[in-house]
């Protein structure tokens, strides 16, 4: 009877925010695959069925957890040029996405419409529309920018540049030259590109140049 009362008291303290916070802590500590409704209920000290009042299944929970990780993205303040604001926003988004706590990065594309990521999209669209992009052009541009950022973050070889360079060179050196002539000729250059942190900014600037040109703006604007 005491156990039942304890479970009821714990469930009364339950909230969507608390569930997501504890789930994220578990994922960061134990990995994405270890998270289950039962394991989460243990950490929350509630009955497993209590969680189903907030999330209909594990997939919905994981999407929400992935989206909540995006809450850590810092939104830029006004005052700078639109390009500088977009750079700042996407650099921090890449930092958060690239951190991949417990393997959550694999879930982020599914969580694109979660509140956490929609918060980032709201800021991005506002910056673009404030720069003179039409609503249609801003939406198209934002998809391209977000896709670039997601892709770059998820295709990182290793968070440590030196280790990323070593792994890339090792993999490329093992390829037979006759079957992979282009890769063989560009081993050093590709290994450097795959490990250079500045490649994100270079690619982003090229994308921003193209968007600015399409919108009839100078690509020289900061």
C-alpha positions in Angstrom: 0.0 0.0 0.0 2.9 2.3 0.8 4.5 1.6 -2.5 1.3 2.4 -4.3 1.0 5.7 -2.5 4.6 6.5 -3.4 4.0 5.8 -7.0 0.9 8.0 -7.0 2.8 10.8 -5.3 5.6 10.6 -7.9 3.2 10.5 -10.8 1.6 13.7 -9.5 5.0 15.4 -9.8 5.4 14.1 -13.3 5.5 16.5 -16.3 6.5 16.4 -19.9 9.5 18.6 -19.1 10.7 16.4 -16.3 10.3 13.2 -18.4 12.4 14.8 -21.2 15.1 16.1 -18.8 15.5 12.7 -17.1 15.4 10.8 -20.5 18.1 13.1 -21.9 20.3 12.5 -18.8 19.9 8.7 -19.2 20.8 8.9 -22.9 23.9 10.9 -22.2 25.0 8.6 -19.5 24.0 5.2 -20.9 23.4 5.7 -24.6 20.3 5.8 -26.8 19.8 2.1 -27.1 19.6 1.7 -23.3 16.6 3.9 -23.0 13.3 2.2 -22.5 10.0 3.1 -21.0 10.7 0.8 -18.0 14.2 2.2 -17.5 12.9 5.7 -17.6 10.1 4.9 -15.2 12.7 3.5 -12.7 14.7 6.7 -13.0 11.6 8.8 -12.5 10.3 6.6 -9.7 6.9 6.2 -11.4 4.9 3.4 -13.0 5.8 2.9 -16.7 2.1 3.5 -17.7 2.4 7.0 -16.2 4.8 8.0 -19.0 2.3 6.9 -21.7 0.1 9.7 -20.6 2.6 12.1 -22.2 4.1 10.0 -25.0 2.2 7.3 -26.9 5.3 5.2 -27.6 9.1 5.1 -27.4 9.5 6.6 -30.9 7.5 9.7 -29.9 9.6 10.0 -26.7 12.9 9.7 -28.5 11.9 12.3 -31.1 10.9 14.6 -28.3 14.2 14.0 -26.5 16.2 14.7 -29.6 14.3 17.9 -30.2 14.8 19.0 -26.6 18.6 18.7 -27.1 18.2 21.6 -29.6 17.1 23.8 -26.8 20.8 24.3 -26.1 21.3 26.2 -29.4 21.9 29.9 -28.6 19.8 32.3 -30.7 21.6 35.3 -32.1 20.6 38.8 -31.1 19.9 41.5 -33.6 22.4 44.2 -34.5 24.7 42.3 -36.8 24.2 41.7 -40.5 21.9 38.9 -41.6 24.8 36.8 -42.8 26.6 37.2 -39.5 23.4 36.2 -37.6 22.9 33.1 -39.8 26.5 32.1 -39.3 26.2 32.4 -35.5 23.0 30.5 -35.4 24.1 27.6 -37.6 27.6 27.4 -36.0 26.0 26.9 -32.6 23.4 24.5 -34.1 26.2 22.5 -35.6 28.0 22.5 -32.2 24.9 21.1 -30.5 24.1 18.6 -33.3 27.7 17.5 -33.5 27.9 16.8 -29.8 25.6 13.8 -30.4 24.8 13.0 -26.8 24.3 9.3 -26.5 23.7 8.8 -30.2 20.8 11.3 -30.5 22.0 12.9 -33.7 20.5 9.9 -35.6 17.1 11.0 -34.4 17.4 14.7 -35.1 16.1 14.6 -38.7 12.9 12.9 -37.4 12.6 15.7 -34.8 12.6 18.6 -37.3 9.1 19.6 -36.3 9.7 19.4 -32.5 9.5 22.5 -30.4 13.2 22.6 -29.8 14.2 22.6 -33.5 11.2 24.8 -34.5 12.6 27.4 -32.2 15.8 27.4 -34.3 13.8 27.5 -37.5 11.8 30.5 -36.2 15.0 32.4 -35.6 16.4 31.5 -39.0 13.3 32.4 -41.0 13.0 35.7 -39.1 16.6 36.6 -40.0 16.1 35.8 -43.7 12.8 37.6 -43.9 14.4 40.6 -42.1 17.1 40.6 -44.8 14.5 41.1 -47.5 13.9 37.5 -48.6 10.3 36.7 -49.6 8.5 34.2 -47.4 8.8 31.6 -50.2 12.5 32.3 -50.7 13.2 32.3 -47.0 11.6 28.9 -46.5 13.6 27.4 -49.4 16.8 29.0 -48.2 16.3 27.9 -44.6 15.7 24.3 -45.7 19.0 24.3 -47.6 20.9 25.9 -44.7 19.5 23.5 -42.2 20.1 20.5 -44.4 23.7 21.6 -44.9 24.2 22.0 -41.1 22.6 18.7 -40.3 24.7 16.9 -42.9 27.9 18.5 -41.9 27.4 17.6 -38.2 26.4 14.0 -38.9 29.2 13.4 -41.4 32.0 14.3 -39.0 34.7 11.6 -39.0 35.8 12.4 -35.4 35.4 15.4 -33.1 39.2 15.6 -32.7 40.8 17.1 -35.9 44.0 15.1 -35.5 42.2 11.8 -35.0 39.8 12.6 -37.9 42.8 13.3 -40.1 44.6 10.0 -39.1 41.5 7.9 -39.6 40.8 9.5 -43.0 44.3 9.0 -44.2 44.4 5.4 -43.0 41.1 4.5 -44.8 42.2 6.3 -48.0 45.6 4.7 -48.0 44.0 1.2 -47.9 42.2 1.8 -51.2 43.6 0.2 -54.4 44.7 3.0 -56.7 43.4 1.4 -59.9 39.8 1.2 -58.5 39.8 4.6 -56.8 42.0 6.8 -58.9 40.3 10.1 -57.9 40.5 9.3 -54.2 44.1 8.1 -54.6 45.1 11.4 -56.3 43.4 13.5 -53.6 44.3 11.5 -50.4 46.0 14.2 -48.5 43.6 17.0 -49.7 40.5 14.9 -48.8 41.9 13.9 -45.4 42.5 17.5 -44.6 39.1 18.6 -45.8 37.4 15.9 -43.7 39.2 17.0 -40.6 39.4 20.8 -41.0 36.9 22.6 -38.7 37.0 25.6 -41.0 35.4 23.6 -43.8 32.0 24.2 -42.3 32.4 28.0 -42.5 33.8 27.8 -46.1 30.9 25.7 -47.3 28.4 27.9 -45.4 29.8 31.1 -47.0 29.5 29.6 -50.5 25.9 28.7 -49.7 25.2 32.2 -48.4 26.8 33.7 -51.5 24.4 31.7 -53.7 21.4 32.7 -51.6 22.4 36.3 -51.6 22.9 36.3 -55.4 19.5 34.7 -55.9 17.9 37.4 -53.8 19.7 40.1 -55.7 22.0 41.0 -52.9 25.8 41.5 -52.9 27.8 38.5 -51.9 30.3 40.8 -50.3 28.0 41.8 -47.4 29.3 40.7 -44.0 
